[in-house]
Amino acid sequence: SPLRSLFDYLPPEGIAPGQLQPGQRLRAPFGHREVTGYLLEVARDSEFDHQALKPAAELLDETPLLPSELLQLCQWAARYYMHPPGEVMAAAFPKALREGQAHRGLTTPGWQLTTRGKGLPPGALVRSPKQSRALALLQEQGRVSRDTFLQESISRGILKCLEERGLAETCELAQPQAVASCGPGLELNPEQGAALEALRRYPQEFHCHLLEGVTGSGKTEVYLQLIADCLERGEQALVLIPEIGLTPQTLARFEQRFSAEIAVLHSNLGDARRYRAWEAARTGRAHIVIGTRSAVFTPLARPGLIVVDEEHDSSFKQQDGFRYSARDVAVKRGQLAACPVLLGSATPSLESLHNALQGRYQHHRLTRRAGGSTLPGLRVLDVRKQALQAGLSEGLVKAVEHTLAAGQQCLLFLNRRGFAPTLQCHDCGWLADCE
């Protein structure tokens, strides 16, 4: 609820105070309705008369769903951005849990034999070959996932036949934990190597680093090698990117390098996929979490590194509802979780540059491109007193002709179309000024 205060309740009936821990959800009466509440503190007493307090209706979670550092982060964000704490807490939960639905672990649908099915001898149901094959799989493995049956070309209809005969029934299977590994990294140039060594100096302490590197300088390779170190320590890495459009290429690069479970979180995902990614990150199954700004509130079981790529990008700022800067929240989260934070950009924000100059952030510079490639040449054309063709100077037209003759492409970027913001003399460059 958009209210800027917390509310006191008595424990639900039959629930001892020892069963309550911050980070759990409860159903609570609120006015004429019941809502989902987030437990922030268990107190011995209240400033209100106990007779006036209502008991919460139901405890929804046996154990806390959010770690203590994320609870502290949400409460800090509510104070820092002066926003109602209930709406800030809601940012840390997927839709199903905000609506009060039961928490579900990560499982996959499967099938198992009933007591009657276990009594059948091997090779039974020979008159129905596909049913016999499904039965043999269940007898051999005990519990079989639905995906395994599909790989064996055994349809759901065959399994339903076994269910109707009382031989098999559905079940939920726990997903096996994947083991993370990393492929070989690229060879680093001296600047990359120096930055990486400085970043590796305090692997399990909070330090904020600003990695300023020109386009193509190999910032991503530095990220990848740091994440590899993080995974070797058995910790998780959170990588924030500014735009949903960057997710596929970023994900492809990470999947190429790492043999690990990677969770992706952004607003274009459906509720079910978003929930599974959130749960994988919360339980520690996901070794790497890649997401846009809202992913900064994703719970992590073992946070070891936070990377904010293109930290200067305005997309990291939420502009409606709960307004916050994901970059700044990421830095605060790193402090609370005692893990390093890396901000990367070719054009750092003025705030980050100021913090680096003040000594709050460690500043690392990559001034040349990796792999021996060169930076593009820049040339400014003064078009005063030049004859223009449809607004294009002779020098520009010749450059376009030369590029096309070489079989290459041109991109002409017009920053305005259809109106003139200034009145200018083309001969001398004089600008009309208005007081």
FIMI-631204 format. One line per 5 residues: for each residue x, y, z of N, C-alpha, C. Coordinates in pm, whole numbers, plus 50000, padded with zeros to 5 digits. Layout:
N
X:Y:Z:X:Y:Z:X:Y:Z | ...
This chain:
435
50085:49881:50000:50000:50000:50000:50088:50124:50000 | 50046:50230:49932:50129:50351:49921:50126:50436:50048 | 50157:50376:50161:50157:50447:50289:50298:50447:50344 | 50338:50559:50402:50478:50577:50440:50506:50538:50584 | 50438:50437:50632:50461:50393:50770:50452:50240:50775
50503:50184:50884:50491:50041:50908:50374:50017:51002 | 50330:49890:51012:50211:49859:51091:50241:49741:51184 | 50189:49753:51306:50210:49649:51408:50093:49551:51408 | 50126:49423:51420:50026:49316:51431:50069:49219:51540 | 49973:49150:51593:50003:49035:51678:50030:48915:51589
50102:48814:51640:50127:48694:51559:49995:48625:51523 | 49991:48551:51412:49871:48474:51379:49842:48372:51489 | 49718:48336:51504:49679:48238:51605:49753:48107:51583 | 49807:48052:51691:49878:47925:51682:50023:47937:51638 | 50070:48060:51611:50208:48081:51567:50286:48146:51682
50392:48080:51726:50475:48135:51832:50567:48241:51773 | 50604:48343:51853:50696:48447:51802:50826:48389:51747 | 50871:48276:51802:50995:48216:51754:50987:48164:51611 | 50866:48144:51561:50848:48098:51423:50853:48212:51322 | 50853:48335:51372:50849:48452:51284:50989:48508:51264
51025:48533:51139:51155:48590:51106:51138:48696:50997 | 51214:48805:51004:51207:48905:50897:51235:48841:50761 | 51156:48882:50661:51170:48825:50527:51057:48730:50491 | 50974:48693:50590:50857:48609:50562:50740:48696:50516 | 50642:48632:50454:50517:48700:50416:50404:48651:50506
50308:48739:50530:50189:48703:50606:50066:48759:50537 | 49952:48696:50561:49823:48755:50525:49776:48835:50645 | 49733:48958:50619:49698:49044:50731:49572:49124:50698 | 49482:49142:50795:49366:49229:50772:49411:49373:50761 | 49357:49443:50661:49395:49583:50639:49270:49657:50595
49209:49728:50688:49081:49792:50658:48974:49684:50639 | 48905:49690:50526:48798:49593:50498:48846:49477:50411 | 48977:49461:50395:49027:49353:50310:49148:49287:50374 | 49189:49177:50316:49311:49110:50359:49416:49127:50250 | 49539:49157:50293:49646:49183:50196:49769:49101:50233
49864:49097:50141:49993:49033:50168:50083:49133:50238 | 50138:49094:50351:50229:49180:50427:50368:49120:50430 | 50469:49206:50444:50608:49163:50450:50660:49190:50591 | 50712:49089:50654:50757:49101:50792:50897:49161:50795 | 50911:49277:50859:51039:49346:50866:51105:49334:51002
51025:49315:51107:51084:49310:51242:50988:49238:51336 | 51045:49161:51425:50967:49099:51534:51006:49172:51662 | 50911:49245:51721:50940:49330:51836:50877:49272:51963 | 50938:49302:52074:50884:49255:52202:50760:49334:52242 | 50757:49461:52203:50647:49546:52248:50606:49638:52135
50498:49715:52157:50448:49809:52058:50410:49938:52129 | 50421:50048:52055:50380:50177:52112:50229:50187:52122 | 50155:50094:52059:50009:50093:52064:49961:49995:52170 | 49842:50017:52218:49779:49927:52314:49758:49790:52249 | 49798:49684:52317:49783:49549:52261:49638:49517:52230
49544:49574:52306:49403:49547:52280:49359:49603:52145 | 49431:49703:52097:49392:49765:51970:49456:49695:51850 | 49553:49606:51875:49622:49539:51766:49544:49418:51716 | 49545:49397:51585:49483:49279:51526:49590:49172:51504 | 49552:49046:51514:49649:48941:51477:49656:48927:51325
49773:48898:51275:49785:48863:51133:49706:48736:51107 | 49653:48722:50986:49563:48610:50958:49637:48479:50937 | 49753:48484:50868:49819:48358:50830:49966:48384:50798 | 50050:48290:50841:50191:48294:50803:50206:48218:50671 | 50254:48286:50566:50259:48226:50433:50388:48149:50407
50496:48183:50475:50625:48119:50448:50683:48063:50576 | 50733:47940:50569:50796:47880:50687:50932:47942:50715 | 51002:47979:50610:51135:48041:50624:51137:48172:50546 | 51228:48264:50579:51235:48391:50505:51269:48369:50358 | 51203:48444:50271:51231:48437:50128:51338:48536:50086
51365:48637:50168:51467:48737:50135:51580:48730:50236 | 51705:48736:50191:51817:48741:50286:51820:48874:50359 | 51891:48877:50471:51891:48996:50555:51948:49117:50483 | 52052:49098:50397:52110:49213:50329:52012:49277:50231 | 51924:49196:50170:51825:49253:50078:51715:49324:50154
51679:49274:50272:51582:49345:50357:51638:49482:50397 | 51764:49484:50436:51827:49612:50471:51830:49705:50351 | 51857:49649:50232:51862:49731:50111:51727:49795:50082 | 51619:49717:50094:51485:49770:50068:51450:49881:50167 | 51485:49861:50294:51454:49964:50393:51539:50090:50370
51664:50071:50329:51748:50186:50296:51689:50261:50176 | 51647:50188:50072:51593:50251:49953:51466:50330:49984 | 51381:50275:50073:51258:50345:50111:51291:50479:50177 | 51396:50478:50261:51434:50604:50328:51504:50699:50231 | 51598:50646:50153:51681:50730:50066:51598:50796:49956
51506:50718:49896:51423:50771:49788:51287:50820:49838 | 51268:50816:49973:51146:50868:50036:51021:50809:49970 | 51017:50676:49965:50907:50606:49899:50842:50511:49999 | 50711:50485:49986:50643:50393:50078:50713:50258:50085 | 50744:50209:50205:50821:50084:50218:50750:49962:50160
50616:49961:50164:50545:49846:50108:50569:49830:49959 | 50572:49942:49887:50596:49935:49743:50742:49902:49711 | 50834:49945:49797:50975:49909:49777:50993:49759:49800 | 50932:49705:49906:50943:49561:49932:50884:49480:49818 | 50777:49530:49758:50713:49458:49648:50808:49443:49528
50902:49535:49513:50997:49527:49402:51089:49407:49414 | 51099:49349:49534:51189:49236:49555:51121:49101:49535 | 50991:49101:49504:50916:48975:49491:50854:48965:49352 | 50843:48845:49296:50769:48828:49170:50619:48841:49195 | 50543:48854:49087:50401:48885:49095:50324:48782:49178
50350:48654:49157:50274:48551:49227:50289:48564:49379 | 50408:48594:49426:50430:48606:49570:50374:48737:49623 | 50376:48843:49541:50312:48969:49584:50163:48949:49604 | 50104:48861:49525:49959:48837:49535:49925:48737:49644 | 50024:48689:49718:49998:48600:49830:49990:48452:49795
50030:48415:49673:50029:48273:49637:50138:48198:49712 | 50121:48067:49724:50217:47985:49797:50351:47984:49725 | 50456:47983:49803:50590:47977:49745:50616:47836:49693 | 50666:47828:49570:50697:47698:49508:50846:47693:49478 | 50905:47577:49509:51045:47557:49475:51060:47525:49327
51184:47511:49283:51211:47479:49144:51199:47328:49123 | 51093:47288:49056:51072:47146:49026:51032:47132:48879 | 51041:47011:48829:50995:46981:48694:50888:46873:48703 | 50786:46879:48615:50681:46777:48620:50734:46642:48575 | 50686:46537:48641:50730:46402:48606:50624:46298:48639
50661:46174:48625:50570:46062:48650:50640:45958:48735 | 50560:45884:48813:50612:45773:48894:50508:45662:48898 | 50551:45541:48934:50460:45427:48941:50376:45433:49068 | 50252:45391:49057:50168:45373:49174:50204:45241:49241 | 50143:45213:49354:50167:45085:49423:50130:44968:49332
50019:44985:49260:49977:44879:49166:50078:44863:49052 | 50127:44976:49003:50224:44970:48894:50355:44905:48935 | 50395:44926:49060:50519:44864:49108:50508:44712:49116 | 50385:44662:49121:50367:44517:49131:50373:44444:48999 | 50377:44519:48888:50382:44452:48758:50523:44398:48731
50532:44283:48666:50663:44226:48635:50727:44298:48517 | 50859:44290:48500:50924:44348:48382:50868:44286:48253 | 50853:44370:48151:50802:44323:48023:50652:44315:48015 | 50582:44375:48113:50435:44374:48111:50384:44467:48001 | 50254:44456:47970:50184:44538:47870:50245:44522:47729
50285:44399:47695:50349:44377:47565:50254:44405:47449 | 50123:44399:47472:50029:44425:47363:50023:44573:47326 | 50073:44657:47413:50080:44801:47384:50226:44843:47396 | 50301:44840:47284:50446:44860:47291:50488:44992:47358 | 50417:45103:47325:50458:45232:47382:50429:45238:47533
50314:45181:47574:50286:45176:47718:50388:45087:47788 | 50425:44978:47721:50524:44887:47779:50659:44957:47794 | 50694:45040:47693:50820:45113:47699:50820:45216:47811 | 50708:45288:47826:50696:45386:47934:50704:45318:48070 | 50638:45203:48082:50641:45129:48208:50782:45083:48240
50856:45037:48137:50993:44991:48159:51082:45105:48207 | 51062:45224:48150:51140:45340:48194:51113:45373:48341 | 50986:45369:48380:50949:45398:48519:51002:45291:48613 | 50999:45164:48569:51052:45057:48654:51204:45069:48669 | 51269:45118:48565:51415:45128:48568:51462:45248:48649
51394:45365:48632:51443:45489:48693:51362:45533:48815 | 51244:45477:48837:51162:45515:48952:51076:45636:48924 | 51139:45750:48904:51067:45873:48871:51131:45930:48745 | 51047:45968:48647:51097:46011:48517:51033:46145:48482 | 51114:46238:48434:51062:46370:48399:50982:46363:48269
50893:46459:48251:50813:46465:48130:50900:46488:48007 | 51007:46565:48023:51098:46590:47910:51167:46463:47863 | 51200:46374:47959:51264:46247:47922:51170:46163:47838 | 51042:46159:47876:50944:46084:47797:50932:46142:47656 | 50934:46276:47646:50924:46339:47513:51044:46304:47427
51163:46297:47489:51282:46258:47414:51274:46114:47364 | 51200:46032:47437:51182:45892:47397:51059:45874:47308 | 50999:45987:47264:50880:45984:47176:50761:45917:47242 | 50750:45935:47372:50635:45883:47446:50547:46002:47481 | 50427:46006:47425:50340:46123:47439:50269:46124:47573
50210:46239:47601:50132:46252:47725:50011:46159:47722 | 49955:46134:47601:49839:46044:47591:49872:45904:47639 | 49991:45853:47609:50033:45720:47655:50039:45717:47808 | 50096:45825:47865:50108:45831:48012:49970:45843:48077 | 49878:45915:48011:49742:45925:48066:49673:45789:48067
49704:45706:47966:49648:45570:47964:49697:45490:48085 | 49827:45504:48116:49879:45435:48235:49814:45489:48362 | 49788:45621:48363:49724:45681:48480:49582:45630:48496 | 49508:45620:48385:49370:45571:48391:49363:45425:48436 | 49467:45349:48408:49472:45209:48451:49525:45194:48593
49558:45309:48655:49604:45305:48793:49746:45258:48809 | 49827:45271:48701:49964:45221:48706:50067:45331:48727 | 50034:45455:48692:50128:45567:48705:50054:45691:48752 | 50130:45784:48810:50072:45909:48857:50174:46021:48841 | 50125:46145:48836:50215:46259:48820:50286:46291:48952
50401:46355:48942:50478:46397:49059:50565:46516:49019 | 50629:46577:49116:50721:46688:49092:50862:46642:49127 | 50955:46668:49036:51093:46625:49054:51182:46745:49083 | 51269:46730:49182:51365:46837:49211:51468:46844:49098 | 51505:46967:49062:51603:46984:48956:51743:46962:49010
51826:46890:48936:51965:46870:48981:52044:46999:48976 | 52135:47017:49071:52219:47136:49074:52331:47124:48972 | 52342:47224:48884:52448:47223:48784:52579:47268:48847 | 52689:47217:48794:52823:47256:48839:52878:47359:48740 | 52924:47471:48790:52973:47578:48703:53117:47554:48662
53145:47583:48537:53282:47580:48487:53298:47691:48385 | 53423:47723:48354:53451:47836:48266:53551:47796:48159 | 53526:47842:48036:53620:47819:47928:53740:47912:47939 | 53843:47889:47857:53963:47973:47865:53933:48117:47824 | 53994:48211:47895:53976:48352:47863:54072:48398:47755
54048:48517:47705:54136:48575:47602:54260:48634:47668 | 54364:48649:47590:54486:48710:47641:54463:48860:47659 | 54504:48911:47774:54480:49051:47807:54601:49136:47769 | 54574:49261:47731:54684:49354:47709:54728:49411:47845 | 54839:49484:47852:54888:49532:47983:54787:49612:48063
54709:49699:47996:54610:49779:48069:54501:49690:48128 | 54451:49596:48049:54350:49503:48100:54405:49422:48216 | 54527:49373:48200:54587:49291:48306:54604:49368:48435 | 54647:49494:48425:54665:49576:48545:54532:49601:48615 | 54428:49632:48535:54296:49655:48594:54244:49527:48661
54263:49412:48596:54214:49286:48652:54285:49254:48784 | 54416:49274:48789:54490:49245:48912:54443:49335:49026 | 54418:49463:48994:54369:49555:49098:54231:49512:49147 | 54146:49465:49055:54012:49423:49092:54015:49293:49173 | 54114:49209:49149:54124:49081:49220:54182:49095:49361
54230:49215:49394:54303:49232:49520:54215:49209:49642 | 54087:49247:49633:53996:49231:49747:53871:49157:49700 | 53880:49024:49682:53769:48952:49618:53644:48939:49703 | 53657:48945:49834:53541:48923:49920:53519:49038:50018 | 53551:49158:49973:53526:49280:50050:53456:49381:49960
53388:49475:50023:53323:49579:49944:53424:49683:49900 | 53438:49696:49770:53510:49807:49708:53436:49839:49579 | 53422:49966:49550:53357:50005:49425:53463:50049:49325 | 53458:49991:49206:53557:50019:49103:53488:50081:48981 | 53552:50180:48923:53505:50239:48798:53603:50199:48689
53556:50120:48593:53639:50077:48480:53601:50163:48360 | 53688:50259:48329:53665:50349:48216:53748:50303:48098 | 53682:50259:47993:53755:50209:47877:53689:50251:47748 | 53771:50291:47652:53716:50331:47523:53644:50212:47459 | 53554:50242:47365:53479:50137:47298:53576:50037:47233
53554:49909:47260:53640:49805:47205:53766:49779:47284 | 53777:49836:47405:53899:49819:47485:53901:49688:47562 | 53793:49612:47559:53792:49481:47627:53740:49484:47769 | 53647:49575:47797:53589:49578:47932:53515:49448:47963 | 53442:49396:47864:53363:49274:47887:53453:49157:47921
53570:49148:47860:53663:49039:47893:53709:49048:48037 | 53727:49170:48088:53761:49188:48229:53646:49139:48316 | 53521:49174:48278:53405:49125:48353:53406:48972:48358 | 53425:48910:48242:53414:48763:48233:53519:48695:48319 | 53641:48748:48321:53744:48683:48402:53719:48705:48551
53664:48819:48587:53626:48840:48728:53514:48746:48770 | 53415:48728:48680:53304:48637:48710:53354:48494:48723 | 53452:48455:48640:53510:48321:48651:53571:48302:48790 | 53642:48403:48841:53697:48394:48976:53587:48379:49079 | 53477:48454:49059:53364:48450:49151:53303:48309:49155
53285:48248:49039:53227:48114:49033:53319:48011:49096 | 53450:48028:49081:53545:47935:49142:53535:47938:49295 | 53499:48053:49349:53481:48064:49496:53345:48012:49540 | 53262:47967:49446:53129:47916:49481:53028:48026:49505 | 53053:48147:49451:52962:48260:49472:52887:48293:49344
52790:48383:49357:52707:48423:49243:52746:48563:49196 | 52725:48588:49067:52752:48719:49008:52622:48779:48955 | 52602:48907:48981:52487:48982:48930:52537:49083:48828 | 52486:49076:48705:52528:49164:48597:52408:49246:48552 | 52416:49378:48565:52308:49467:48524:52343:49530:48391
52249:49526:48297:52267:49589:48166:52153:49689:48145 | 52173:49792:48065:52073:49900:48059:51948:49868:47980 | 51958:49787:47874:51844:49769:47784:51812:49623:47764 | 51683:49593:47747:51639:49457:47717:51700:49411:47584 | 51716:49505:47490:51770:49471:47359:51912:49417:47364
51986:49448:47472:52123:49397:47485:52127:49257:47544 | 52013:49207:47596:52013:49079:47665:52057:48963:47577 | 52004:48945:47454:52044:48827:47376:52193:48820:47347 | 52256:48932:47305:52397:48927:47272:52481:48908:47397 | 52441:48970:47510:52513:48951:47635:52503:48806:47680
52381:48752:47674:52359:48613:47715:52439:48517:47628 | 52442:48542:47496:52517:48454:47405:52665:48453:47441 | 52719:48568:47474:52861:48575:47509:52889:48500:47639 | 52799:48512:47736:52819:48444:47863:52803:48293:47846 | 52705:48250:47767:52686:48106:47746:52802:48045:47670
52864:48123:47583:52980:48074:47510:53098:48052:47604 | 53113:48136:47705:53227:48128:47796:53203:48032:47913 | 53079:48034:47971:53055:47961:48094:52964:47840:48071 | 52999:47731:48137:52908:47617:48148:52845:47627:48287 | 52740:47706:48296:52679:47738:48425:52533:47774:48402
52456:47773:48510:52316:47812:48499:52308:47965:48506 | 52248:48024:48403:52237:48170:48394:52089:48208:48398 | 52052:48292:48491:51914:48341:48503:51905:48478:48439 | 51800:48500:48362:51779:48628:48294:51651:48691:48349 | 51658:48818:48382:51543:48888:48441:51524:49023:48372
51408:49040:48307:51371:49172:48254:51219:49176:48237 | 51165:49293:48208:51020:49314:48210:50947:49246:48096 | 51017:49203:47991:50950:49136:47880:50925:48988:47905 | 50977:48935:48014:50953:48793:48046:50812:48774:48098 | 50755:48657:48072:50627:48622:48132:50642:48598:48280
50531:48601:48352:50535:48587:48498:50598:48454:48541 | 50565:48344:48471:50617:48213:48510:50769:48206:48492 | 50820:48254:48378:50964:48250:48354:51037:48343:48452 | 50977:48457:48479:51039:48551:48573:51046:48490:48713 | 50940:48418:48753:50938:48354:48885:51049:48249:48894
51065:48167:48788:51165:48060:48791:51306:48119:48797 | 51329:48227:48724:51460:48291:48729:51486:48349:48869 | 51383:48411:48927:51394:48469:49062:51426:48360:49164 | 51356:48247:49155:51376:48138:49250:51514:48074:49231 | 51559:48063:49105:51692:48007:49080:51800:48096:49141
51783:48227:49132:51879:48320:49192:51872:48312:49345 | 51752:48307:49400:51733:48306:49546:51794:48184:49611 | 51778:48069:49548:51827:47944:49607:51974:47917:49575 | 52035:47997:49488:52174:47976:49453:52195:47883:49337 | 52086:47832:49277:52101:47745:49161:52159:47821:49042
52117:47944:49023:52169:48027:48915:52304:48083:48958 | 52408:48052:48880:52541:48101:48914:52558:48247:48871 | 52492:48285:48760:52504:48421:48708:52362:48474:48684 | 52335:48594:48726:52206:48659:48704:52231:48782:48616 | 52165:48786:48500:52177:48899:48408:52041:48965:48398
52035:49095:48417:51905:49161:48412:51916:49311:48394 | 51801:49371:48371:51791:49516:48363:51774:49573:48504 | 51736:49699:48515:51745:49768:48644:51671:49699:48758 | 51552:49641:48730:51475:49579:48839:51546:49458:48898 | 51642:49398:48826:51713:49281:48877:51802:49314:48996
51824:49444:49023:51910:49480:49136:51847:49437:49268 | 51715:49413:49271:51648:49369:49393:51628:49217:49396 | 51692:49143:49308:51678:48997:49306:51756:48936:49422 | 51695:48848:49503:51770:48786:49613:51876:48690:49560 | 51990:48689:49624:52100:48600:49590:52141:48522:49715
52166:48393:49698:52206:48311:49813:52350:48338:49854 | 52438:48362:49754:52582:48380:49781:52637:48493:49693 | 52601:48616:49719:52649:48726:49633:52801:48741:49642 | 52866:48744:49524:53012:48756:49522:53064:48868:49436 | 52980:48919:49342:53024:49025:49252:52902:49090:49189
52905:49223:49178:52801:49299:49109:52867:49382:49000 | 52819:49366:48877:52872:49441:48763:52759:49526:48706 | 52785:49653:48684:52691:49743:48619:52755:49789:48488 | 52709:49733:48376:52767:49767:48247:52700:49892:48191 | 52776:49979:48126:52726:50107:48075:52660:50187:48188
52735:50204:48296:52677:50259:48420:52622:50400:48402 | 52664:50469:48295:52618:50606:48272:52477:50611:48214 | 52424:50498:48166:52301:50497:48087:52180:50539:48171 | 52099:50627:48114:51981:50677:48187:51876:50569:48208 | 51884:50457:48134:51787:50349:48152:51796:50286:48290
51905:50306:48361:51916:50252:48496:51831:50329:48596 | 51770:50440:48552:51685:50517:48642:51539:50483:48616 | 51470:50440:48718:51326:50415:48711:51255:50550:48720 | 51171:50580:48622:51115:50715:48611:50971:50726:48659 | 50907:50615:48694:50770:50625:48744:50752:50528:48860
50644:50550:48936:50621:50464:49053:50734:50482:49153 | 50798:50373:49187:50914:50374:49277:51035:50420:49197 | 51073:50546:49212:51183:50604:49135:51316:50578:49206 | 51408:50517:49133:51538:50486:49192:51642:50475:49081 | 51768:50480:49118:51879:50456:49026:51936:50319:49058
51927:50226:48964:51976:50090:48987:52127:50089:49010 | 52198:50183:48946:52344:50189:48967:52375:50221:49112 | 52308:50322:49168:52336:50361:49306:52289:50254:49405 | 52174:50191:49375:52126:50083:49461:52223:49966:49457 | 52283:49939:49339:52380:49830:49328:52502:49856:49415
52548:49981:49418:52663:50014:49502:52629:49993:49650 | 52510:50037:49691:52469:50017:49831:52453:49869:49861 | 52402:49793:49764:52386:49649:49788:52522:49581:49807 | 52620:49622:49726:52754:49566:49743:52809:49594:49880 | 52783:49713:49933:52829:49747:50068:52764:49657:50172
52632:49636:50161:52561:49554:50259:52599:49407:50248 | 52628:49360:50125:52662:49219:50105:52812:49193:50116 | 52891:49299:50138:53037:49287:50149:53096:49218:50027 | 53058:49267:49908:53114:49213:49785:53152:49328:49693 | 53249:49309:49603:53292:49418:49515:53187:49455:49412
53189:49582:49372:53099:49635:49269:53186:49696:49159 | 53155:49661:49034:53232:49712:48920:53139:49789:48828 | 53167:49917:48808:53093:50002:48716:53176:50020:48590 | 53120:49985:48475:53195:49995:48350:53130:50091:48253 | 53213:50169:48181:53160:50263:48083:53273:50320:48000
53241:50354:47875:53335:50430:47792:53322:50579:47820 | 53205:50620:47870:53178:50761:47900:53114:50769:48039 | 53192:50755:48146:53134:50748:48281:53049:50870:48314 | 52951:50847:48400:52866:50957:48447:52950:51052:48532 | 52904:51178:48539:52976:51277:48619:52980:51238:48766
52871:51172:48814:52868:51131:48955:52978:51028:48983 | 52993:50930:48892:53094:50826:48914:53235:50883:48901 | 53255:50971:48804:53386:51036:48792:53419:51117:48917 | 53321:51187:48970:53342:51266:49093:53380:51173:49208 | 53308:51062:49223:53340:50967:49331:53480:50909:49313
53520:50885:49188:53655:50833:49163:53760:50938:49200 | 53736:51063:49162:53832:51170:49192:53841:51196:49343 | 53730:51173:49414:53728:51192:49559:53788:51072:49633 | 53821:50967:49561:53881:50849:49623:53781:50748:49675 | 53653:50772:49653:53552:50674:49700:53553:50550:49612
53575:50568:49483:53583:50456:49389:53728:50443:49342 | 53769:50320:49314:53900:50299:49250:53882:50312:49099 | 53966:50391:49036:53950:50427:48895:54052:50351:48811 | 54004:50275:48712:54090:50199:48622:54060:50245:48480 | 54163:50272:48400:54143:50323:48265:54199:50226:48161
54122:50206:48056:54166:50131:47938:54164:50229:47821 | 54280:50272:47779:54287:50384:47683:54302:50339:47539 | 54324:50209:47514:54338:50163:47377:54257:50037:47354 | 54227:50014:47229:54143:49900:47194:54220:49769:47209 | 54147:49665:47244:54207:49533:47257:54227:49471:47120
54326:49381:47110:54346:49308:46986:54412:49386:46876 | 54468:49502:46905:54541:49576:46803:54455:49660:46711 | 54321:49662:46730:54237:49745:46644:54252:49891:46683 | 54227:49980:46588:54246:50123:46611:54111:50193:46625 | 54114:50305:46694:53993:50385:46710:53958:50454:46578
53832:50481:46553:53794:50550:46429:53844:50694:46431 | 53875:50745:46310:53917:50884:46301:53799:50978:46309 | 53819:51093:46371:53715:51194:46386:53759:51320:46314 | 53670:51379:46238:53701:51503:46166:53581:51596:46172 | 53604:51717:46210:53497:51818:46217:53508:51908:46094
53399:51920:46019:53396:52004:45899:53331:52138:45933 | 53400:52247:45907:53344:52380:45923:53274:52416:45791 | 53141:52424:45793:53065:52444:45668:53032:52591:45642 | 53089:52681:45721:53065:52822:45693:53130:52858:45559 | 53056:52936:45480:53102:52984:45348:53126:52871:45248
53070:52752:45276:53078:52642:45180:52943:52626:45112 | 52948:52585:44986:52823:52558:44914:52769:52423:44960 | 52645:52422:45006:52584:52300:45056:52482:52247:44956 | 52479:52117:44942:52379:52051:44857:52281:51978:44949 | 52160:52034:44959:52058:51977:45049:52113:51963:45191
52193:52060:45232:52248:52059:45367:52377:51981:45382 | 52426:51917:45275:52547:51836:45283:52663:51910:45219 | 52778:51913:45288:52895:51984:45235:52966:51898:45130 | 53053:51964:45052:53127:51893:44947:53219:51786:45008 | 53281:51819:45122:53370:51722:45187:53296:51597:45231
53174:51615:45283:53094:51500:45327:53051:51415:45208 | 53007:51481:45101:52964:51407:44982:53079:51324:44927 | 53200:51382:44921:53315:51308:44870:53350:51189:44961 | 53339:51209:45093:53367:51100:45186:53269:50985:45168 | 53142:51019:45142:53041:50915:45119:53072:50842:44989
53106:50917:44884:53139:50854:44756:53258:50759:44769 | 53361:50801:44843:53480:50718:44863:53444:50590:44939 | 53360:50603:45041:53322:50487:45121:53242:50387:45038 | 53146:50436:44959:53063:50348:44876:53148:50281:44768 | 53245:50355:44711:53331:50297:44609:53415:50183:44665
53444:50188:44795:53521:50081:44860:53433:49963:44900 | 53302:49970:44865:53211:49861:44899:53168:49860:45044 | 53180:49973:45113:53142:49982:45254:53012:50059:45269 | 52964:50072:45392:52837:50138:45421:52859:50272:45489 | 52760:50360:45475:52763:50491:45542:52641:50505:45632
52659:50575:45741:52546:50611:45827:52549:50762:45845 | 52444:50829:45800:52431:50974:45819:52327:50996:45927 | 52368:51058:46034:52278:51080:46148:52236:51226:46151 | 52107:51250:46134:52052:51386:46140:51985:51402:46275 | 52039:51488:46358:51985:51498:46493:51854:51576:46499
51822:51652:46393:51693:51723:46391:51639:51720:46249 | 51510:51723:46239:51449:51723:46107:51324:51809:46110 | 51317:51908:46021:51191:51979:46004:51179:52113:46074 | 51275:52150:46159:51266:52285:46215:51406:52330:46255 | 51423:52461:46263:51554:52518:46297:51547:52578:46437
51627:52530:46531:51623:52586:46667:51696:52720:46676 | 51777:52755:46574:51850:52883:46577:51840:52950:46440 | 51865:53080:46439:51874:53157:46315:52021:53193:46298 | 52084:53140:46190:52228:53153:46174:52261:53206:46035 | 52363:53293:46028:52414:53340:45899:52513:53237:45846
52486:53187:45727:52569:53082:45671:52707:53134:45630 | 52720:53264:45602:52848:53318:45556:52948:53335:45670 | 52902:53393:45781:52997:53423:45888:52977:53343:46016 | 52866:53269:46025:52841:53191:46146:52773:53267:46258 | 52729:53393:46229:52661:53475:46331:52529:53409:46372
52500:53409:46504:52376:53352:46556:52287:53464:46608 | 52159:53460:46572:52064:53558:46627:52044:53527:46775 | 52051:53631:46857:52037:53615:47001:51914:53688:47050 | 51842:53634:47144:51720:53697:47196:51731:53705:47347 | 51705:53819:47400:51712:53836:47545:51584:53784:47613
